[in-house]
Amino acid sequence: MFNFFRIASNTFKESVREPVVFLMLFSALLLIGHYPSAALFVFSEQLKLVVDSSMATSLVFGLVAGVLCASHTVAREMRNGTVLLLLSKPVWRWTFILGKITGIGVAVTLFAAVCNFAAVIAVYIATDQFRMDMGIYYTYLALLVAGCAVGCLANFLRGSSFPEIACYALIVLVPVFSIYCILTKEAPTISLPDLYKALILINFAVIAMSTLAVVFATRLDIVVNLCVCSAVFFLGLISSYLFQRQTDSDFLNAFFAFCYAVVPNWQYFWLADAVAVNRPIPTDYVINCAIYVVIYVFVSAMWAVAVFENKEVAGDSRN
């Protein structure tokens, strides 16, 4: 168990130290903060545009971040022989792969959570279709600059990793400012509890895809992994249309049912339209989605363990 926590902790640190992860996080936060300015050109639908765009950014950037983290911490270690060195010690293969899944899952969960807090701030910035709350807007941009400044100072004074410290700073600053807006500012016209539930569902989707990315990373390199995960993401978006159909062939019906069960249906986690029209999101629905994700992550983790057990790691090292 000690080895599991050590591997998970090191995987998390490796993920947040990757410069590309910080660049994606900063880019996502910057995009979300600027969506309210685009809402000035939309009549009576400004909050819908902000909510849809912010949730889409959290989902897509979170999925790509999960793939990159999995490829950098799993595929790269197989390529340079680090896995072979680690497995030469008393570390079981299942401990290694489950630790990787846990560490990457925590990293991408925090990634998506920070983007979700930024989405809440963006809702407060978009006051109406004719104006923005410029005080919140400029404060939010100042926080992004402050996060980078903290990373620069830590790198200059202590030699710490700039991406890691800057990520930690943003993980703290953005949620704190979001809570400040919730407690002190006038509530928007949309239902905040339903918005929180919709954002939690986005986190569920990111966790599921990051687990799949680890499974593929045990066999595929980063480019191929990204392509396969993108295909799974696309198929999941249209899963109901493709696989929920009945034909005259029992074989095809069984095949469609199997595909529908294997491919995650991302539409279950996308409730931006319900938030935009103030349609209540039942708590039971969120609980059911949480159960669905837990089962899917468990099955994917067992799949990753089975795949990695038969993986020849010695042949992947490079001199």
TITOR-33106 format. One record per residue: x negated, y, z of N, C-alpha, C, O in turn; residue in one letter. Coordinates in steps of 0.001 Angstrom, whole numbers, plus 500000, padded with zeros to 6 digits. Example, Ala and Ser with C-alpha at 12.3 -4.5 7.8 and 13.67 -1.06 7.14 Angstrom:
! residues 2
486810494310507800487700495500507800486800496700507800485764496681508465A
487150497750507080486330498940507140487100500030507870486591501138508039S
END
This chain:
! residues 319
499181498791500000500000500000500000499142501267500000499502502274499391M
497986501198500701497079502340500713496573502634499307496507503792498894F
496212501570498566495740501772497191496820502400496314496532503239495462N
498075501980496535499186502539495760499289504044495963499399504799494997F
499252504478497218499375505920497492498165506691496991498296507827496537F
496996506086497069495812506767496556495887506941495037495564508005494509R
496313505890494347496434505982492885497505506992492504497305507785491583I
498651506976493206499722507928492910499259509358493166499538510252492367A
498550509581494280498065510928494596497049511413493563497124512554493107S
496109510558493195495106510949492197495739511193490831495322512091490099N
496750510388490489497438510587489212498161511921489185498135512627488177T
498803512265490287499473513563490364498468514708490205498722515662489469F
497342514611490888496336515676490791495760515759489377495535516853488859K
495525514614488760495017514617487378496025515259486426495644515944485477E
497303515032486687498337515582485804498384517102485887498431517775484857S
498371517647487095498474519103487235497159519791486892497139521003486682V
496070519046486834494792519647486447494618519750484935493708520429484460R
495477519086484185495364519148482733495736520554482233496834521029482521E
494853521220481498495171522563480996496434522607480151497179523586480197P
496687521526479359497862521540478494499148521526479313500153522096478887V
499137520884480483500326520867481338500609522264481873501761522697481900V
499562522971482299499771524341482767500250525247481639501138526076481837F
499657525086480443500084525908479310501555525661478973502286526596478647L
501980524412479050503383524105478774504291524676479851505359525209479549M
503870524566481112504674525120482199504789526632482076505880527187482208L
503679527293481827503694528760481706504531529186480499505298530146480577F
504379528464479377505152528805478180506646528612478416507457529438477998S
507006527521479086508419527258479368509001528345480269510102528835480022A
508262528721481313508749529761482225508858531108481510509794531870481752L
507909531393480640507954532657479902509142532688478945509819533709478826L
509397531571478263510544531496477359511857531670478121512725532436477703L
511997530966479229513235531041480011513472532463480506514608532938480513I
512399533145480921512550534509481402512967535489480325513536536536480636G
512698535176479062513034536092477969514357535767477287514804536530476430H
514993534658477645516280534334477028517355535385477299518166535650476412Y
517397535993478482518419537034478688518320538207477721519330538843477418P
517108538503477228516991539594476257517678539234474951518244540105474290S
517637537945474563518357537521473365519862537554473579520621537696472621A
520305537422474837521733537440475131522358538814474919523582538929474864A
521539539857474799522079541193474543522744541288473179523534542201472936L
522433540355472287522989540399470933524161539429470755524625539211469636F
524636538851471855525739537898471813526904538479472605526734538847473767V
528076538567471998529230539157472649529994538097473432530427537090472872F
530154538329474715530956537520475642530453536089475821531109535288476488S
529306535756475241528763534404475381527329534448475889526555533521475647E
526964535532476600525577535704476978525115534660477984524003534145477863Q
525939534338478970525531533354479958525446531957479349524581531166479725L
526333531656478420526273530349477753524959530203476996524329529146477039K
524545531258476305523281531202475574522113531007476535521217530205476269L
522118531733477646521017531637478614520974530247479234519906529645479344V
522138529738479640522187528421480282521772527333479303520941526491479640V
522337527334478092521998526317477095520505526335476766519846525295476757D
519987527522476499518577527636476103517642527237477246516642526554477024S
517964527661478455517106527341479600517098525848479885516042525268480140S
518277525218479844518337523781480101517650522999478993516981522002479266M
517805523433477751517131522756476635515614522874476770514891521915476502A
515133524042477183513695524227477381513176523330478495512125522707478352T
513906523260479604513499522389480711513440520935480270512516520208480634S
514426520513479485514489519116479053513369518778478082512632517816478296L
513236519557477023512261519241475969510828519388476493509997518505476279V
510542520484477168509185520678477688508865519631478751507730519161478836F
509856519265479559509629518228480563509332516881479950508460516156480430G
510055516531478880509805515263478196508410515225477588507699514229477715L
508019516309476929506677516351476317505598516320477401504568515668477234V
505835517026478512504866517011479608504704515600480169503592515188480500A
505808514858480278505718513481480754504887512601479839504091511789480310G
505066512756478541504286511972477573502803512329477659501944511447477646V
502509513620477746501114514043477813500450513559479097499307513103479074L
501164513658480216500598513182481483500331511679481429499283511215481878C
501277510922480882501105509471480788499919509127479893499126508247480227A
499793509812478763498710509509477832497353509885478417496374509162478236S
497294511019479122496014511460479666495564510600480845494369510351481005H
496500510147481666496119509429482878496125507909482723495562507210483566T
496743507386481674496775505933481470495977505557480226494998504817480319V
496387506060479064495707505680477822494245506117477818493378505379477350A
493967507311478337492588507779478328491707506942479254490553506664478930R
492254506537480416491466505717481332491185504334480744490143503736481011E
492120503837479946491855502569479266490793502745478182489971501858477950M
490826503890477532489899504125476431488465504307476920487527503833476279R
488287504996478061486928505248478547486428504225479561485315504353480072N
487249503199479860486785502125480727486991502349482202486552501526483005G
487648503441482600487890503704484014488765502636484650488561502267485807T
489745502137483890490639501104484415489861499841484756490116499213485783V
488928499472483913488122498271484156487332498412485447487222497452486209L
486781499589485705486035499828486940486957499746488152486588499187489185L
488155500306488019489093500307489139489592498902489448489696498521490614L
489902498130488409490433496784488616489360495793489062489677494678489477L
488090496196488979487035495336489513487020495352491034486377494510491661S
487722496300491624487863496391493072489150495673493478489914495256492608K
489409495519494791490639494820495218491899495645494965492570496069495907P
492214495867493701493407496617493292494189495757492313493673495379491261V
495423495449492654496274494657491772496731495501490577496845496722490674W
496986494842489473497441495560488281498787496232488513499002497360488069R
499691495551489205501003496154489446500876497366490349501647498316490219W
499907497350491270499674498521492116499208499702491276499639500835491486T
498326499425490325497811500489489462498922501120488633499062502342488605F
499712500286487959500709500847487039501856501502487791502372502523487336I
502274500949488931503345501585489708502854502885490339503621503841490460L
501590502929490740501034504181491250500996505253490177501272506422490449G
500650504851488938500651505801487824502063506333487560502251507532487352K
503061505428487569504449505846487328504902506828488403505547507831488100I
504564506538489661504978507410490757504312508781490664504982509805490796T
503010508808490441502303510081490362502782510941489208502979512145489370G
502971510331488041503461511082486884504900511520487109505280512628486730I
505716510642487736507099511011488023507198512216488931508034513091488708G
506359512278489954506366513439490854505935514698490113506515515765490308V
504916514575489262504410515741488526505470516306487582505696517516487568A
506120515456486797507105515961485838508391516396486547509106517262486044V
508694515805487709509847516269488476509633517690488969510535518524488884T
508441517967489483508131519335489893508119520277488697508571521418488796L
507604519803487569507593520611486341509011521028485972509282522211485763F
509919520050485893511299520348485515512004521172486594512830522029486280A
511680520914487866512328521659488948511967523139488895512827523997489092A
510693523441488628510290524854488521510998525516487345511439526660487456V
511112524819486231511849525360485085513318525570485433513930526533484970C
513887524688486235515282524845486635515481526051487552516472526771487430N
514546526268488462514619527470489301514494528727488433515155529734488687F
513642528656487409513538529792486485514839530015485734515199531155485442A
515547528939485418516842529070484745517846529805485628518644530602485134A
517808529539486931518692530261487858518340531754487865519228532606487869V
517056532056487867516636533471487819517112534115486526517567535259486536I
517013533385485399517446533933484113518937534254484125519361535233483510A
519735533445484815521169533718484924521412535026485667522321535777485315V
520610535304486692520759536566487425520249537754486618520732538874486787Y
519275537515485744518789538616484897519858539025483891520052540212483629I
520559538022483321521584538298482302522868538762482980523805537984483163A
522898540028483347524058540572484053525304540538483186526336540012483603T
525221541093481984526314541009481017525719541186479629524500541232479470D
526599541286478610526097541328477235525509542668476836524984542815475732Q
525595543651477730525102544986477379523882545411478184523249546411477844F
523536544689479229522381545103480022521781543906480759522413542864480932R
520530544104481184519815543110481983519451543740483318519344544961483431M
519265542908484313518755543391485599517236543491485462516519542510485656D
516759544681485129515351544852484827514468544669486053513302544293485927M
515021544934487254514233544721488465513867543257488638512713542936488922G
514841542363488469514567540929488571513656540488487435512760539668487632I
513887541036486243513107540650485067511625540969485252510772540109485031Y
511318542192485655509912542587485815509269541886487014508084541558486976Y
510035541660488061509490540926489212509140539506488818508108538972489227T
510005538897488022509753537528487563508476537464486725507649536576486927Y
508311538395485790507085538418484982505861538663485857504801538084485620L
506003539521486870504889539779487782504500538518488551503322538303488833A
505483537686488890505179536436489585504392535485488691503487534797489162L
504731535442487409503967534593486487502514535068486391501586534260486379L
502336536382486324500971536927486294500259536649487615499067536342487630V
500996536756488730500394536503490041499941535050490162498893534776490746A
500726534113489611500318532714489648499011532492488905498142531760489380G
498867533120487742497609533024486989496464533689487749495338533191487742C
496754534822488408495712535515489165495212534677490333494016534653490620A
496128533990491004495716533102492098494809531998491578493803531669492206V
495161531429490440494314530399489848492935530927489478491930530246489682G
492887532145488931491595532752488573490727532990489801489530532701489788C
491333533521490867490567533790492086490046532506492716488900532445493161L
490887531490492751490444530218493331489325529601492504488400529007493057A
489402529734491199488357529206490333487063529986490491485979529402490475N
487167531301490645485974532152490752485311532035492122484086531962492218F
486128532018493189485567532046494541485181530662495052484187530520495763L
485962529639494695485735528314495261485418527246494216485117526105494567R
485483527610492931485227526634491887486344525630491711486130524561491139G
487556525959492202488697525053492075489209525042490640488888525925489846S
490005524035490323490574523918488984491618525018488783492576525122489549S
491423525835487747492382526915487481493773526392487183494732526888487774F
493944525385486272495307524902486009495990524355487256497183524582487455P
495246523634488102495850523039489290496348524109490252497500524063490685E
495496525071490591495889526100491562496984526995490990497903527384491709I
496894527323489703497932528150489087499275527421489079500316528037489306A
499256526105488816500502525325488870501083525331490273502287525522490444C
500240525124491284500719525139492660501321526497493012502346526575493689Y
500674527562492546501183528904492843502555529123492213503452529671492853A
502721528696490964504016528844490301505077527950490938506247528327491010L
504670526768491400505607525864492063506163526491493341507285526186493744I
505389527357493971505837528032495196506562529337494876507642529588495412V
505986530169494012506510531514493791507865531520493105508765532245493528L
508026530728492060509279530745491296510468530271492138511496530949492137V
510385529138492859511528528750493704511839529751494807513006529995495112P
510800530334495411511041531318496481511789532526495941512719533015496583V
511398533011494775512088534165494195513498533788493760514413534607493849F
513680532567493293515022532114492922515944532102494137517090532544494051S
515452531601495266516256531584496495516556533005496962517649533284497456I
515579533903496803515804535309497163516932535910496325517781536628496854Y
516948535626495040518019536139494181519376535576494603520372536300494622C
519415534303494936520675533676495333521223534314496614522431534512496749I
520339534628497538520772535133498848521087536619498842521891537082499652L
520470537372497947520594538831498031521333539475496862521812540601496995T
521439538805495740522040539417494558523489538982494389523931537977494946K
524203539764493612525600539437493333525681538172492487524939538014491518E
526589537273492861526709535986492176527181536192490747528019537061490506A
526667535413489780527123535519488378528526534964488225529107534423489166P
529056535107487025530432534673486775530566533163486653531666532629486791T
529469532469486397529537531009486310529420530410487707528974531074488643I
529822529158487836529773528464489127528351527995489405527819527145488692S
527741528553490445526374528160490771526265526704491229525323526023490825L
527189526195492056527074524757492422527095523834491205526353522853491155P
527948524146490220527973523310489015526690523473488206526212522516487598D
526132524686488197524855524891487516523755524075488181522916523490487495L
523751524032489516522736523236490213522870521757489864521869521072489656Y
524100521269489801524314519858489459523829519560488040523210518525487795K
524112520473487107523662520266485728522135520263485636521560519491484869A
521481521123486416520022521168486406519423519920487048518375519444486614L
520073519393488069519610518144488679519665517000487667518775516151487629I
520715516988486849520830515948485817519698516051484795519231515034484279L
519258517271484503518115517444483605516869516799484210516081516168483505I
516699516964485524515570516325486194515637514803486062514617514145485857N
516833514256486180517000512804486030516517512346484653515817511339484538F
516893513084483620516488512712482264514972512752482105514391511873481467A
514334513759482676512880513879482568512192512721483287511198512190482790V
512707512328484442512123511208485184512220509922484373511260509154484303I
513379509687483760513557508466482962512588508436481784511984507398481515A
512431509550481081511546509568479922510085509448480335509304508822479618M
509691510022481459508302509909481900507950508460482221506824508028481976S
508912507700482769508667506283483036508480505512481732507592504667481627T
509323505808480739509152505170479435507802505529478809507167504694478166L
507376506765479003506101507198478439504942506407479027503985506094478319A
505015506080480315503966505261480928503966503856480330502903503284480088V
505155503299480092505246501970479468504548501974478112503753501083477813V
504848502979477296504246503042475958502757503372476020501990502958475151F
502347504120477052500938504512477151500031503334477432498828503415477181A
500574502233477950499745501054478185499308500393476883498366499600476874T
499989500719475783499667500099474492499359501103473392498684500767472419R
499847502334473534499753503307472449498892504496472846498786504835474024L
498280505122471849497525506343472073498475507531472109499678507381471900D
497927508710472373498757509869472681499659510273471515500833510576471726I
499134510282470297499929510720469149501062509740468872502207510145468671V
500740508451468861501763507439468611502781507418469747503978507253469511V
502304507586470975503205507619472130504191508772472006505385508606472259N
503693509934471617504563511092471456505591510856470352506749511250470488L
505177510223469269506115509933468173507190508942468608508369509128468310C
506778507883469318507745506873469765508722507479470765509926507241470676V
508213508262471717509091508892472711510026509905472056511172510057472480C
509551510588471038510423511517470308511536510763469602512678511222469564S
511201509590469037512230508768468384513253508271469394514452508272469115A
512790507847470565513711507399471614514601508552472064515794508367472305V
514018509735472174514792510908472575515870511228471539517014511516471893F
515502511177470271516473511465469211517581510412469176518759510750469059F
517204509145469275518207508077469273519120508188470484520316507910470390L
518563508593471620519381508745472816520391509872472697521471509801473283G
520053510911471947520984512016471754522212511608470955523304512136471169L
522032510665470030523150510225469190523506508768469481524058508068468633I
523176508325470702523414506927471057524886506554470984525230505476470500S
525757507437471459527196507120471447527710506971470023528527506092469747S
527238507822469117527680507767467724527145506523467017527852505906466221Y
525890506153467310525273505044466595525738503677467087526008502781466287L
525829503521468405525967502180468971527325501895469607527637500733469868F
528133502905469862529455502642470414530471502508469278531317503378469075Q
530370501433468565531275501181467446531582499691467381530809498864467865R
532698499365466789533122497981466640533150497603465159533616498377464323Q
532650496414464843532642495905463475533306494526463451533702493989464486T
533410493989462283533994492645462138532998491542462494533381490380462633D
531735491899462639530697490913462942530419490893464446530112491925465043S
530527489722465042530207489588466460528728489836466721528350490372467762D
527891489436465754526453489658465921526128491152465974525362491597466829F
526717491926465051526473493367465046527020494026466303526396494941466842L
528167493579466773528724494148468002527800493886469194527581494761470033N
527264492662469250526331492332470332525040493139470197524471493581471195A
524582493328468955523363494121468724523572495576469123522710496168469773F
524712496162468740525002497544469113525119497688470628524655498679471191F
525727496719471285525857496769472745524489496702473421524236497387474412A
523605495856472860522248495752473405521486497070473231520840497548474164F
521566497647472039520882498921471775521429500034472663520675500878473148C
522738500032472873523345501069473709522881500941475157522739501940475862Y
522645499696475599522176499485476970520693499814477122520265500283478177A
519907499570476068518457499777476158518088501240475965517262501767476710V
518677501901474989518343503296474693519078504213475677520305504160475760V
518360505042476415519036505942477363519888506968476630519451507565475645P
521099507165477117522013508130476510521802509483477185522287509720478291N
521076510362476508520744511652477117521956512552477244521915513518478006W
523029512273476529524222513108476635524839513038478032525539513960478452Q
524580511950478745525076511848480121524492512951481012525115513375481986Y
523285513404480659522582514364481504522721515800480995522173516722481599F
523435515996479910523558517333479321524973517863479555525912517477478859W
525113518751480542526417519300480884526401520828480827527100521496481590L
525600521364479921525530522819479783526870523397479332527254524484479764A
527579522679478469528871523175477996529883523261479138530675524201479208D
529850522273480030530761522305481180530461523490482087531380524113482619A
529187523805482267528814524954483101529254526252482444529730527163483122V
529098526342481130529418527584480419530905527929480490531266529106480525A
531771526909480512533217527165480545533789526996481947535004526928482129V
532881526927482958533304526799484363534165525561484606535117525597485387N
533826524489483942534514523216484199533796522510485347532585522307485261R
534484522132486405533825521517487569533124520206487208533638519394486437P
531947520030487783531193518793487620531352517977488897530858518388489946I
532024516839488836532250516050490053530935515562490662530001515194489949P
530884515567491980529696515049492660529521513565492390528395513074492312T
530633512845492248530553511414491949529837511162490630529133510163490483D
530013512063489674529349511906488379527832512008488555527083511227487967Y
527384512967489359525948513122489606525391511887490318524291511430490008V
526152511351491270525714510150491993525612508965491040524651508198491100I
526599508815490165526563507711489194525366507837488256524723506841487926N
525068509069487827523898509277486973522606508972487729521652508450487152C
522580509297489019521403508984489828521202507475489922520074506991489822A
522289506732490111522200505273490151521717504733488804520889503824488748I
522249505310487718521839504898486364520338505112486176519653504248485629Y
519828506251486622518404506552486462517556505619487318516518505136486867V
517988505363488547517228504462489423517112503081488792516034502487488783V
518223502570488263518200501253487612517299501284486380516515500362486154I
517416502352485582516625502445484357515135502552484678514310501923484016Y
514789503347485692513387503482486077512854502162486621511716501788486336V
513670501453487403513239500166487952512962499164486831511928498495486827F
513891499068485884513704498126484768512485498518483936511699497658483537V
512330499815483675511175500274482891509866500012483626508864499649483010S
509878500198484947508665499940485731508293498460485683507118498114485556A
509299497588485786509019496153485693508501495796484296507636494933484146M
509034496461483292508557496264481923507096496699481805506283496010481187W
506769497850482404505391498327482357504444497368483062503336497117482588A
504884496834484198504055495868484927503824494626484087502702494125484014V
504886494117483444504759492920482618503842493156481423503043492289481071A
503956494328480799503109494643479644501654494784480060500754494312479364V
501421495439481204500052495699481631499366494443482162498140494339482123F
500154493490482659499564492245483163498832491494482052497830490829482313E
499321491596480824498708490890479697497784491778478875497319491374477809N
497518492979479361496675493911478619495210493591478845494774493427479985K
494441493500477750493003493259477829492310494606477959492086495291476961E
491970494990479191491372496312479420489899496333479105489352497397478818V
489236495190479148487787495172478907487477495555477469486441496159477191A
488370495207476559488112495503475158488386496928474778488101497337473652G
488953497724475727489282499097475415488219500074475827488312501257475497D
487205499619476540486174500546477004485266500926475853485117500181474885S
484656502104475973483745502611474944482418502977475621482398503504476733R
481336502691474940480041503030475484479722504484475157478659504982475529N
END
